[in-house]
Structure formats: C-alpha cells, structure tokens
Amino acid sequence: MRAERLDPLTARLAVARKVRAVALTQARLDRLRAELDEELDAAQRRRGGPIAALQGRLSRLLADLEALCRAQRALILPPGRKALATPFGEVGFRRAEPLLRLREGVTDEEACRLLRKADLDDLIRVKETPDRQAAHKALSEGRVGPERLRRCGLELSEPPERFHCRLREHSLDACPALGRARL
C-alpha cells in the first residue's frame, strides 16, 4: 500500500477495515482447519481398524518369517552367506557390535574408579559412568585390551544376531505372474 497522508479519522477507518479483513480471513482459516480436523478424525475412525489390523498382521508375518529363517537357516543360507535375496526382498542375519557392559556385581562408580586407576580417564563420561563408545573405540584401535578392561570391571559380551528383512520397491509389480496382490 502506498503511504499517503491521511487525516486521523480516515487513517483509523483504514486500519479498522484492514484489521476486519485480517480477522475475517483468520476466522475462515480457523473454520477450514476445524473442518479438516473433523474430516481427519472421521477418516482415522473409519480407517483405524483396518490399519491396526494390517499392522498386527505385518508384525505377525515378520515374526513368523524370522522364526522360519532361524529354524531353516542352514537350508536357506549357503555357508558364508548372511542373506537370501528373493524377488520380493532380502532376508538374513547381521552381526551387531559386541556389547560392552558392566560385569556382574560391578557398579558404574567402581568401574570409573578402576578406569582412573588404570589411567583410562578418557573412557569415563563427565557424568561419571564408563564411556562405552570410547572404550569400544579404544578396543578396536588396540589401545586397550579386553583383559585390561575386565580388570576395570567391564567386559565384552557377544551381541545377539539381528534379523533383517528389506523389501524391494515395487516388488509385486516386478512379478506379473502373481497377478494383483490382495491387500
């Protein structure tokens, strides 16, 4: 808007009209948002059951798939292989990082005291707990050995294998012989 010189009454009226336009526009926006919220709530009520059912089914299918793969691992994964590729995705097992944890009966405070005594202060967090990431890095770099950490109240434990399943994008479209998948 151009800046023109107005008398006080005209200026106040112009401001009042602009405030009115802003208020009406905000009211329309609020009304539309409220209608949208109602529509979303209704859609969620309509679709909530089927979505929850599909999520439950997916969880059960993944659990069944993992159980099958664990039970038949020797048959589905040739020696040296960690994954099996299928037309729809890949399944397999990954080895996780070894877990560094406190030995049974050792507290954080005791482990920190022992780490300090072993001149391994850089493996302690400011909060006075053993810094497992720093200890892990020191192990992998060879700056400290597992036995030295053990004397300080820490030990490495074998991580559990993690099952993974990665689906291929558009995997059902890639297999026209299967026809349209039922959802």
N, C-alpha and C positions, 0 to 999 in steps of 0.2 A: 504494500500500500504506500502510496506517495505521502510524504509528510507535507501537509498543507496546514496553514494557520487557521484554527477553528476557534469559535467563541466557546466559553466554558460549557454552556448548555448543550451545544451541538457535539462537542467532544465527549461529554458524558453519555449522550444518547448513542453515539457511535460505539463507545466502549460497551454499553449495555447490550446493543444489538450483537456485537461480536461475542460477548460472554453468553448471551442466549443461544447463539449458533453453536458455540462450543458445548454448552450444557445439553442441547438437543442431540447433537452428534454423539456425545458421550453416552447419553441415555439410550440412543439407538444401538450403539455398540454394546452396551451392557445387556440390553434386551436380547440381541443376537447371540451373545455369549451364553446367556442363560438358556436360550432355546437350544443351542448347540450342546450345552451340558446335559439338558434333559434328553436330547436325542442320543448322546453318547451313553448315558445311563441306561436308556431303554435298549440300545444295541448291546451293551455289555450284559444286561439281564437276559436278552434273547440268546446271545452267543456264549455266555459264560459257561453254561452247562456243557455244550459240545467242546469248547476249548479245554475245559478242565478234564473232560473225558479223554480227549486226544493227548493231553499232556500226561495223564496217568498211563494211557496205553503206550505212549512213547517210552516212558520210564520203565514199564514192564518189559517191553520189547528189547530195550538196551540191556536190561539186567539179564534177560534170557539169552541174548546174543553173547554177552560176556561169559555167562556160565557155560554155554555151548563151546565157545572158543577156548576157555580154560580146560574143559573136560577133553576136548579133541585137539588140543594144541599140537601134539606130536603128529597128528594126521594132516592138519591144515597148514602147518608151518614147517617146511623142509628145514633140515639142520642149517643153522647160520642165518636163517631168515627171521625177521621180527614182525613182519606184516604180510597180510594177504590182500592182494588187490582183486576186487570183483567189479563187474560192470556198474555197480551202484555206489561203490566207495571202497574204503580200505579199513581193515581191522587188524589189530596187532597189540603188541605189548611194548612198553617203553620202560627203560630202567631210569628211575629217578635218581637225583643226587643222594648220596648217603646222608642220613640224618645225624646231626651232632646233638647229643643230648647229655644231660647230667646223669652220671652213674647213680644207681640206686643208693639212697642214703646221703647223697652229696647235695648241699644247698647251693643256691647261687652265690651267697656270701662266701661260703667255704671255697668254692671254685675260684672266685675272684681273688681271695687271699692267696691261694696256691698259685694262680697265674702270676700275681705280682711277685711272689717269692721266686718263681721261675723266670723272672724278668720278661714276662709276656704281657706287659701293660697294654699294648696296642690291641690285645684281644678282649679287652674289657670295655664295655659301653660306659658312657657317662653315668648312666642310671645304676651302675654297679652290678651289671649282670654280664656273664660271659658273652662276648660278641661272636655269635656262631658263624656269621658270614666271614668275619675277619679270621677266625680260627680255621674255617674251611679253606679260605684263600691261602693261609699260611701252610696248611697241609698240602694243598695242590701245588704250591710253589716249592715245597720241600724245606721250608724254613723251620718247620717243627714236625716231629713225627708223632704217630698215634700213641706211642708209649709215653712220651713226654706229656701229652695232653691227658692221658689216663692218670698219670701221677698228679695232675692238677684237677682231677675229679670229672673229666669229660671223657666220652667215648663215642666212637662211630658205631652207628647201627646200620644194618642193611635196610635200604628203603624197600618198601613193597613195590611190586611192579604195578604200573598203572595201565589199565585197559584204555584203548582209544578206538574211536570209530569216526572216520571222517567221510562224509557223503560227498559224492561228486555233484557238481552243479548240473541241473537238468538231467540227472541220471535216468529218470523214467522216460524222458524224450529220446534218449540215446538207444533205447531198446524197443523199437516199434512192434516187435513180435509179441510183446507183453500186452499190447493194447493200452487203453487209457487206464491209469491206476485209479482204484476206488479209494476215496477219502472218507 
